[in-house]
Amino acid sequence: MRNIQIAAPGYILMDLMKQDMPGTLQRLAKIGFDGMEFLGFFSHSAKEIKAWCRDAGIAPFSSFVKLSDLTGETSAMTAEDFSPFEASTVMPGKTPESKLEYLCELGCEYAGMLIPFERITPALCEEINKVNELCRSFGLKLQYHNHDNEYLSRTENGYQMDQLLSLMDKSVLFEPDLGWMEIGGCRCEEQIRKYADRIEVVHIKDYERESFDTAKPYVNRPTGYGVMDWKTILPLCETLIAPKWYTTDHDHAMSGDVLGELKLSHDFARQALNQLI
């Protein structure tokens, strides 16, 4: 029987992880999460975090990393140059190589790129390809994680995401955030079929919006509690991809109860996916 692995998302957990990382990991394990996709290490050593993950039974399989960390740009910056978010997400280490060594010591298999929206252009792909080679030399798999911007932006040949992936080396994995795709106006089944061979980790975000219209406002919802057609999407993911990991992505807890909403997401995803195996 296939072992479905579900991860917790780093973004919504940043405040809790900063306040009490070992305790938060224990609470995530109690909910039933198998792994953690990190975002921010808050001055803790890789050895320390790896031990906390081991004690909780949580796999630290991936982390989001600022692209500028992997090109060396942030190494020349001073503390005054960083925004609060940048300061929280900057990787430990003084060089790109030392930052990747940190991820390897932690036990990560993947590195997901954090790229400022204004820099998402075809010209950036050459830089991404160079970073990919560096990651591969450390045994790490680089992933491109989309937001809605790559689908709100169109080209003559389709979405900007299609253009970007065509310019990246095939070994750069695509980590689709299915909720962001649909918020950006793209039905995600199309992209799942097109890029199944480049996908190993899938983010299953949900949202609520009056209609499938990018001009309409939306709100985040726990996975399974919004408008996403999971009855179609999850069987397609299992059939074409069989992802190593699903992340029940969730940017904001509208109720204010982060762990409570993550439990709703986890429990829905676990039940729905277990019914498919």
FENTASUL-V357818 format. One record per backbone hydrogen bond with DSSP energy under -0.5 kcal/mol. CO is the residue of the C=O (numbers start at 0). NH is the residue of the N-H. If there is no record, write none. Layout:
CO/NH ; CO/NH
This chain:
1/3 ; 3/5 ; 4/245 ; 5/33 ; 5/34 ; 6/247 ; 7/36 ; 8/12 ; 9/12 ; 10/13 ; 12/16 ; 13/17 ; 14/18 ; 15/19 ; 19/23 ; 20/24 ; 21/25 ; 22/26 ; 23/27 ; 24/28 ; 25/29 ; 26/30 ; 27/31 ; 27/32 ; 33/58 ; 34/7 ; 35/37 ; 35/61 ; 36/9 ; 37/63 ; 39/38 ; 40/43 ; 44/48 ; 45/49 ; 46/50 ; 47/51 ; 48/52 ; 49/53 ; 50/54 ; 51/55 ; 52/56 ; 52/57 ; 57/59 ; 58/35 ; 58/60 ; 60/108 ; 60/109 ; 61/37 ; 62/111 ; 64/113 ; 65/68 ; 65/69 ; 66/70 ; 67/71 ; 67/72 ; 67/73 ; 71/74 ; 71/75 ; 72/75 ; 73/76 ; 77/80 ; 78/81 ; 82/86 ; 83/87 ; 84/88 ; 85/89 ; 87/41 ; 94/98 ; 95/99 ; 96/100 ; 97/101 ; 98/102 ; 99/103 ; 100/104 ; 101/105 ; 102/106 ; 102/107 ; 108/140 ; 109/62 ; 110/142 ; 111/64 ; 112/114 ; 113/66 ; 115/118 ; 116/119 ; 118/120 ; 120/123 ; 120/124 ; 121/124 ; 122/125 ; 122/126 ; 123/127 ; 124/128 ; 125/129 ; 126/130 ; 127/131 ; 128/132 ; 129/133 ; 130/134 ; 131/135 ; 132/136 ; 133/137 ; 134/137 ; 134/139 ; 135/138 ; 139/141 ; 140/110 ; 141/172 ; 142/112 ; 142/144 ; 143/145 ; 143/174 ; 147/150 ; 147/151 ; 148/152 ; 149/159 ; 149/160 ; 152/159 ; 154/157 ; 157/154 ; 158/162 ; 159/163 ; 160/164 ; 161/165 ; 162/166 ; 163/166 ; 163/167 ; 168/171 ; 170/172 ; 172/143 ; 172/174 ; 173/175 ; 174/145 ; 175/177 ; 175/202 ; 176/180 ; 177/181 ; 178/182 ; 179/183 ; 180/185 ; 181/184 ; 186/189 ; 186/190 ; 187/191 ; 188/192 ; 189/193 ; 190/194 ; 191/195 ; 194/197 ; 195/198 ; 197/173 ; 199/243 ; 199/244 ; 201/203 ; 201/246 ; 202/177 ; 202/204 ; 205/220 ; 206/226 ; 207/218 ; 210/212 ; 212/215 ; 216/209 ; 218/207 ; 220/205 ; 221/224 ; 227/229 ; 228/231 ; 228/232 ; 229/233 ; 231/235 ; 232/236 ; 233/237 ; 234/238 ; 235/239 ; 236/240 ; 236/241 ; 244/201 ; 245/6 ; 245/247 ; 246/203 ; 246/248 ; 251/253 ; 252/255 ; 255/257 ; 256/260 ; 257/261 ; 258/262 ; 259/263 ; 260/264 ; 261/265 ; 262/266 ; 263/267 ; 264/268 ; 265/269 ; 266/270 ; 267/271 ; 268/272 ; 269/273 ; 270/274 ; 272/275 ; 273/276
